[in-house]
Amino acid sequence: MSYILVNKNESHSKAISLQLKTKFSIDIILYTTLEQARGMLEILPDIKGVLLLASVSASDMEYFLKKTESLDFKLIVPREQPSGEKCTLWETNEDLIDFIAEQEKTEQSTEGDFCKFPVSHLNILKSAPVDYYLMIGDNRKFLKVINKSDSDFQEALSKVHARKIKYLYVHNEDVPMMLKSVEKIFHDTSVKKKEVDFIKVQEEVYGLMQSVGLSESALNLAQESIEGITDRLSSSKDTKKLLNSLYVNSTSKSYQLTYMTAVVSVNLLSQFSWSTKEMRVALINAAFFNDIKLEGDDVFHRNLESIKNIKGTKNIEILEHASKTAEFLEKTSLSQLQQTCKIVREHHGERSGVGFSYNLSGISKLSDIFIVSEEFCIDMIHAKGGKINIGNILKSISQRYSGKFVNEYCQALLNIFKG
Ligand SMILES: [Fe+2]
């Protein structure tokens, strides 16, 4: 059983979550928007309640109040929120923590002499007043990785993060000191103003969509991300800068591919006088949904021979993912976006959406734009760490693919990114 906490302010949410996890071993699922929380509330089983850290509109309140009709569902809202008698009101952070602790009646959480902290939450701390340890293997050996005297805690933490370490441990005796630093965050007024990082939020939403699979709830979750990327594209004058921030700041390859394809394809489209707003929307939507049925590195498969060698039913799933996803979208609220469904179906060069083709002569012009853009992004992602030669990437695409417009689109991309 878990609670969902909704708050725009990431630092505040993480501080509450750290306190609950550390003091009472209670897990809290954090969301930054009401849309995400509502979407996940419909999907996740065993949610015990929702904590709202800021007031919400009357219609959102009505939605959450309906949930309290079911037994045991708790709704905790700020004191100033107009609400009903089924809600619990909170005024201070301590009220919130005490209320949840009282509900759960749990003991303090420890791993023997150590207490465990998620690395993703520790980034809210500016300094490290205590030593941090890593647990090696399952034999409970602890290795110090961050020293309390480290002058740059954030840098030390980013090194830990880069090694994909998910948890760090603190000596039980140091936990009160650690919690004091967390509490300071509640009183830091600059924290209240800090908005969450765009890329991290989008990455999380995309990960959630992948984990819940294709469903109406996933589509609802996606809409917000799509609006986010659309706003970003319309307000950004510097495409290369936007692309670079996606490239450098994201750690998820499938997320990178989604957003980079949206950015590149919209820019490529804008080079042609026949482009329309509907086409632009279709490309962004297609970048989101085209590979939603695939997991991890499966999105990079292109070679029919190597796909056939994949064991089990996975090879069929990969071969048919374009047609199956298009069929699903055609039955949903996105069905009016016919161009989106068409691009999704044709995004591997086959009109039927089954298989992979390097001959693009049988598909629409917009699907061609999408394919050239996606291939361009894949080659850039794979070149990460090495030197990227845009000219060579585009030359290789025009050699791999045949079709009336391939060369023209590669040339247009070269003009955008070389210029
Ligand atoms: Fe695909």
Boltz pocket constraint, residues with backbone or C-beta under 6 A from the ligand:
constraints:
  - pocket:
      binder: B
      contacts: [[A, 290], [A, 291], [A, 299], [A, 321], [A, 322], [A, 347], [A, 348]]
      max_distance: 6.0
